[in-house]
């Protein structure tokens, strides 16, 4: 469904994408138009352990000439909230027709069937539901987050499981005394025992470098709930009938090592490392790598248990926006803030990437042209910088942000500088209040002072 209010072209345009129509501008225009005579709309997402996350806004009231515009605005808002916070039950406090529209879209045959199945069946293991109610009948917020991390005392192991290598460190009183990186290919292995043996070997190696083992903390791409990998690309080859063994994988490892173990999403660990390094909270970490990863530490220093899977959160409302291959939706973050964006824009930049290269080699191929000053390559990263600026403004509607940490393979070399410059240009021109409030950070020595391994190792309390 197309919005019935006009899409707004950006003041700062991506050099290689004339059709870009930022979600941030549409949302602000919609809310400005609806607020004076608007009706309250309350969206509440229920997720594991009876946690309720609440989002309040205003929409055009029934009978208003722009009432139809509500459907697009609410659907895009709900889509964002689901991938930001997670949930299997959606309470819609407002006009029943809004809930009816969402129920149709998120049905087993609706356009958002992927999102409904992913959230319900795969992540929370419950049927996905949309419940219609009055705004005043919606559940109250019930989420406190966890004060994970920042525990540096004792002998600890920190690990990070990546798609191409696994890293492990032995950390004594906050200081790494041993680290190793081992190449592996977890996505090619269907047997859960392979993953168990590989990770156990890494943990035992690190434990052998310390006089004792007090705790283990780790990070990995994917969605983790109570140390259980609900969905993770590392284990994509494991057949569904054996995925239960993956869900208990880290519980088994904790028992085998006889130590408390916490494992969470790598984006959250990145945000935690940034918070520990600069000594402040309210940090959103965004990694521009093979896809887009993100993590968030709130103003109280808590990890909220949110998904922060912003690769699937929409940031462009153009009808010509690229389609995200997994969900089938348009305008999602991974198409704008990852190497997928580099590959998408390369033909527009006059760059032909050799087809036989791996994805990592393809990115390096274009980055070499960037470092050599190739005009098209420069325009790719300038476009990504514009995308980043408008995306950050949209994220600020959903996260309380004081700092943004920008990292990942796409930020190396000159690329990081262009991303940084583009984002600042957008914020200064379009969102001056955010430009003044939010600190943007590329990893420097201060940020690197507490690395990923130390932050991961600090997760469990003794």
N, C-alpha and C positions, 0 to 999 in steps of 0.2 A: 504493500500500500504506500502510495506517495503521500507526503505531507500536503495538507490543504493550505498551509501558510507557506509563503515563498522561502526557498533556501537562500542563504545569504553568502555571497562571494567574499572571500577573505581580503582584507586590506593588503596583507603580505601574501603574495601568491607563490606557490612552489614553481620554480622555473620549468619543470617538466610535467606539470599536471594542472591544466587549466580548469578541469572539471571539479576539482577539490572543493567541497562544501562542508566546512567544519561543524561537527556536532555542537561544539561549544557555542558558536554564534547562534545556531538555531535554538538551542535551549534557553539562552539568555533572552532572545527575542520573544520566544513563546511565553516565558514566564513574565516578561514585562507587559505583554499584551493581555495575559489572562489574569494577572494578579489583582487589578483594580476591582473587578466584579467577579472574581473567580470563586469557585467552590473548592473546599479542601479535598485533597486526595492523599490517603495514607497507604503506603505500600509496606507490608511487613513480611519478611522472609523468615521462615522457621527452618532450622537446621538441626544437627545432631545435639543430643543432650538437652533438648528443650530450650535451645537458645533462639531468641527472637531479635532480629535486626530491623530497625524502623527507618523509613524514609518518608518525609512529608513535603508536599508541594501543593500548587494550586493549578486548577484546570478551568476551562470554560464551562459554565453551568449548563444544565439541560435547557434547551430552547434557544441558546445563543447561536447566532449565525455561524460561529466558528467551532461549534461543538464537535464536528467531525474531525477537526484537527487534533483533538485529544487522543484519538486512537493511535496515531503514529507516534506522538510524543510519549505516551505512556508505554507503548510496546518497546521503543528504543530505551527508555529509562529502565524498564524491568529487565531487558536483556543485559544492560550494563550491570545492574545490581546483582543479578544472578552470578555473573562471572567475577564480580568484585567480592561479594560476600558469601555466596553459596546459599542453597536452600532447596528443599523438596516440597514445601507447602507455602503457597503465596496467598496472603490475605490482601484483598483489594477493598479499601475503605472508601467508597465513593459510588457513583452511579452504577447500577447493575449492568448496564450495557458495556461498561469498560471491562468488567470482570468477564462478561460473556465473550467479548472479543478476544481477550487473552486466553480464555479456556479453549476457544476454537483454534487459535494459533499454536498453542502448546499441547494440542492433542496428538494422538499417535499418527494422525494423517495431516496435521497442520504444518505450516511452513517452519515452525520452530520445534518440530518433533525431535531433532537432534539434541537441542538444549534440554528438553523435557526428559528424554531418556537418559542423557548424561547425568543430569542432576539427580534424578530419581533413582533409576535402576543401578547406575554405576557408582556414584559417589555416596549417596545416603542410603541406598538399598531399600527404598520405600517408593510407593507410587507418587508421581508428581501430581499435585493438586492445586487448583485455583479456587479460593473461597471468597464469595461476595458478601460484603457486610457494610454497615455504616461506618464512617470514619471514627466515630466515638466508640465503636464496638471492637476495634482492632486491638490485638494484644499489645501490651506495653513492652518497651525494650527490656531484654534480659540477656545481656552479654557483658562480661567483664574482661575477657581476654586473659592472658597468662603472662606473668612476669618471668618468662623463660630467659635464660642466659645471664651473662654478667657474673657468673660464678667462676672465678679463676683459681680458687684454692685447690690444692691437691694434685694428684697425678691423673691426667685425663687424656682421652683420645678424641681427636676431631677428624671427621672424614667427610668427603664430598664425592658423590657418585655422579660422574658425567657420562655422556654417551660414548666418548672415545677413550677416556682414562678415568681411573679412580685414584683419589688422593687421600692420604692418611697422615696424620701428625701425632706425635707424642708431645703432650704439653704439660709442663710442671710449673705450677703456680703462675700460670699465664704466659710462660715462655716456651716456645717450641724447642724441643731438644732433638727431634728427629722428624724428618718428612720424606715421603716418597710418592712418586707418581708412577702408576703401572698402566700400560695400555691394555684395554680390554674391549670386547665387542658385545655388550650385554643384549643389545637389541636383536642379535642373531641367535640367541640361545633360548630354547623352549623349555628346558628342564629347570625347574626352580632350584634344584640342588646345585646347579652350576653357580647361580647367584649367591646361594648360601656359602658355598666353599670359597668363592673368590673374596667375598667381604670378610668372612671369618679369617682367612689367611692374612688379609690386610690388618685386621684388628689385633691378631696375635703378634704380628711383626712389630707393630707400634707398642704393644704392651710389653714386649721383651726389652724395650729400650728404657724402661722405668723400673724403679724398685717395687712398685705396686700399681694396681689399677683401681681408681676410685669411681670413675664415671666415663660414659661414652656419649658423645653428641655428634649428629651428622646432618647432612643436607643432601637433597637430590631433587631433580626436576620431578614434578608430579603433584598430586593431591594426596596429602597425608592427614589422616584423622586418627588421633590417639595412637600414633606410631604405626598405623596400618596404611600401606600404599593402596588407596582406592583406585586411582588411575595414574599410571606412570609410563612414559614412553620407553623407559629402560626395559620394561618387562612386556613389551608389545607382542613378542613372539610366544609368550606363555599362553597355552590354550585356556579357554574359559573354565574348563572342568578342573584345571589345576591351579587357577589363580588364587584359590583359597590358601594355598601354601605360600604364595607371595604375601598375602595379607598378614600372615603370622610370621613372616621372615624375620623381622627385627625383634619380635618377642623371643624367638628361638635364639637369636644372636645374643640378646641380653642374658638369657639363661646360660648359654654356653660360656660366656665371658664372666659370669657371676658379678655383674655390675649394672647399675641403672643406665638405661639408654633412652635418649630422646632423638627422634629424627623428624625434621620438618622440611618444608619447601625451601629450595635454595635461594629463592628471591627474598624470603623472610630473613634468612641468615645473612644475606648481603645487606639488607636494611639494618639488621642488628649490628653488624660489624661497623657500618657507618655511624650508627648512633653511639656505639662504644668509643669510636675514634674521636669524633668531634665533641662528644660530651653533651649532646642535645637530642631531643626526641622530635616526634612529628616528621619522620623521615619516610619518603617514598623512594624505593630503589627501583630503577628500571634498567634492565639489561637488554641491549640490542645485539642478539646473537643469531643462532640458527632460527630461532623464533623470538618472541618477546616474552621476557620473564619479568616479574615484579614482586615486590614485598613491601610491607608497611609496618612501622613501629609507631604506635599512636603517641599522643602528647604526654601520656603517663608512662611511656616506656614499655607498653604491653604489646604482645603479639596477639591479635584478635581472633585467630583461627579462621580468618577470611581466606578465600581462595586466591584472590588477586591474580587471577588468570586473565590478565588484560590483553593477551593475544587474541581473545575472542570478544572483547568489549568494543562496540562500534565507536569510531571516531570521525567517520566521514559519512554524510547522508546523501551524497550524490547518487543519482540513479545509475551513473556510469562507474561507480566505485568497483574495484576488483572484488571478485568472489573468493572468500576464504575456502580452501579446498576441503577441509574436514567438515565444517558445519554447513557449508553452502550459503552462508550469509555474506552480505556485502559490507565493505567499509570497516572491517575489523582490524584491530591494532597490529597484528602480525604482518599485515600487508604494507604497513607504513613504518614500523619501527623494528626492523630486523633485516637480515640478509635477503629475505624474500623481497623486500622493497628494492634492494640493489638490483636483483635479477629482473624484477618487473620493469624498472626504469631504464635498464641498460640499452634496450633497443631505441628508446626515445632519445637517449644520449648519444646515439651513433656508435655504440659499443657492441660488438658481436662476441659473445663469450663461447669459447670452444665447448661443444656439447660433451666431449669425453671426460671433462674434468669432474672431480668430486665437488660437492657444494663448498667445502672449505677452500679448495683450489680455485673455484670460480670467484669467491669473494676476494682472495688474494690477487687474482688476475686483475680485477677492477681496482682494488686498492693500489696496486702498483701503478696503474694509469693515473690515479688520483695524486699519488706522491710525485709523479712526473709532470703534473700540471695539466693533464688532459681536460679540456674545457667541459666535455660531456660528463666526465667523472665528477668534476667539481659541482656541476649542476645536480647530480644525483644526491650528493651529501647536503647541498644547499636545500634541496627539496625536502629531504628527511629532517633537516633542522626546522623548517617551517611546520612540517607535520608534528614534530615534537612540541613546538611551542603551543600550537592549538590543542594538542592532546593534553598537555599539562593543564591548560585552562579548564578543559572538560573534567579532568581528574579532580581538580580543586573543588568541583561541585559535589564530589562524592567522598573525598578524603580531606581531613584537616591537615594541611601540609605546611611545614615550616622550611623543610629542606628537601631537595631532590638530588639523588645520587645517580649519575648516568654512567653506565659502564657496558662492557660486552665487546665482542670482536669488532663490531662496526665502529667503535669509538677509537680504535687505535690510529696512531699517526695523525695526519692532517684531518682525518674524518671527525675526530672528537672535537677539534677546534671549530669546524664548520657546523656541526650539530649544536654546539654551545652557542655560537654566534647567532645562528638562525632562531633558536628558541628564545634567546634574549631579545632579539629584534621583534619577534611577534608579541611577546609579553609587554614590551615597552610601548609598542604602537597600539595594541588592541586591548590590553588588560593591565593598565598601569598600576592598579592596586595590587595585583599579583606580582608584578615586576618588583615592587618595593618590598613585598612581604616574603617571597619565597627565595631562598638561597639555592642556586644551582651549583653542583659540584661534579667535576671530573676527578677520578681517583688521583690524589697526589700523595706525598709522603705522609701527611697528616691522616688522610683517610686510610692509607695502607698500614698504619701503625697497628691496628688490630685486624689481622687478616681473617679470611673465611674459616681457616682451620681453627684458629683460637676462638672465634665467635661460636663456631659449632661445638667445640669442646666445652664451652661455658654453659651450654643449654641445661644440663641436669643440675638440680640442687642436691647437695650431699645431705 
